[in-house]
Amino acid sequence: TEQRDILVVGGGAAGIAVAASIKARQSAVGITIVEPASNHFYQPGWTLVGGGVFSPEKTRRDMASIIPPGVEWIQSAVTAFAPEDNRVTLSDGRTLQYQQLVVAPGLVLNWSAIEGLEDTLGKNGVTSNYRYDLAPYTWALVKGLKGGRAVFTQPPMPIKCAGAPQKAMYLSADYWLSESLLSDISVGFYNAGAVLFGVSEYVPALMEYVRRYNIDLNFQHNLVAVDGPRQIATFVVTNAEGESHREQVPFEMLHVCPPQSAPAFVRHSALADKAGWVDVNPATLQHQRYGNVWALGDVINAPNAKTAAAARAQAPIVATNLLAAIGYHCEPRHYNGYGSCPLTVERGKIVLAEFGYGGKLLPSFPPWLLDGTRPTRLAWWLKERILPPVYWQAMLKGREWLTQSEPATREESTH
Ligand code: FAD
């Protein structure tokens, strides 16, 4: 067994940001990131790839190029946790012992949960912005479609970036409207949930676009099977009485958002709650039972929106609280649940949802400058031009920009 000081599991948005944030505060501490992938992706950019605005390459970097200076990278996957012994096992058979553990491996997309989907992704008009290699196919389909039915699906919650399924739909419909094709293309939204968006303040602005694009809204419709060659999607529809039946919907284009869960090695570990997510204190992001374990990003069970924006707010909070716990002089901080979902309602305009725990609105800007409940050009400009450099140059470099937190009160910060 090898010894490490601070061990970070995952080199995604959350893992890189927290490692950089710790280094920015205390450059001498030893940090190791375990991450199997050779590429790092800016996933928020995939909506714009699917909308023909970004090239896919703009959203990819070599992992080696974004590991913070002075941080060790072990290119392997964690397969098991032993928090009682402060130990993890890697896929290459090695075991590592740590002083402090930070868990940030994101979530998994369960494509295989939908019968027939994996065989037809990337052909027969079936696509998804949830994969780097498929987002360009979304745009190819949008440009090629001249008539018929376009279907956009959303699985049961929780999912990362809950607005992304409808973002893809609005950008597609906007293109068809601009090409005067909307009279020949019918657009349908099929959501396993019961509402268009979880925070009601943003729904009126979205409904204006639903009407503009003449979108057929279907709730309690859960996609269970796709027949690619015959272009038929099958949904399980549940009514108010809880009864369900199957419904078949033919399509010319199908954009799927797959169901999502915590990774199996997390779900089956002592770190998980009943639903499989890492069980953290929602304010401190410290594990509920293991004092030297922290978690952030999509893998945690806190009821915030699973977004890179949330990870941006969480990283400095975990960094500060972890350093305070091991004796460095820093004021512990609390996470307010901040997350953000820039809803691309048309090319050039965004409804910028920003909210925290309990659906409390947490705008970054005063309403006279940017009212997030209305579509604005400024929010589009932010998404297209400002947020990518904020991600690569600030968040992944340990600099705080557009982050929110609160100082912890004395009693709450002790553990
Ligand atoms: P990820 O960034 O997914 O990284 C997880 C990392 O852990 C990966 O590198 C993975 O290889 C690694 N890993 C996995 N298993 C292991 C293991 N066993 N051992 C070690 N490492 C492992 N967010 C926004 O803020 N705004 C948006 O507009 C937005 N739009 C989105 C649109 C789409 C289409 C998608 C897919 C996502 C969008 N998001 C958006 C969400 C955002 O991308 C995620 O919330 C964010 O990437 C979460 O960061 P993370 O580090 O938790 O997970």
Boltz pocket constraint, residues with backbone or C-beta under 6 A from the ligand:
constraints:
  - pocket:
      binder: B
      contacts: [[A, 9], [A, 10], [A, 11], [A, 12], [A, 13], [A, 14], [A, 15], [A, 34], [A, 35], [A, 36], [A, 37], [A, 39], [A, 40], [A, 41], [A, 42], [A, 43], [A, 44], [A, 45], [A, 46], [A, 47], [A, 76], [A, 77], [A, 78], [A, 79], [A, 104], [A, 105], [A, 106], [A, 107], [A, 129], [A, 130], [A, 131], [A, 160], [A, 161], [A, 164], [A, 263], [A, 265], [A, 296], [A, 297], [A, 298], [A, 299], [A, 306], [A, 307], [A, 308], [A, 309], [A, 310], [A, 311], [A, 340], [A, 341], [A, 342]]
      max_distance: 6.0
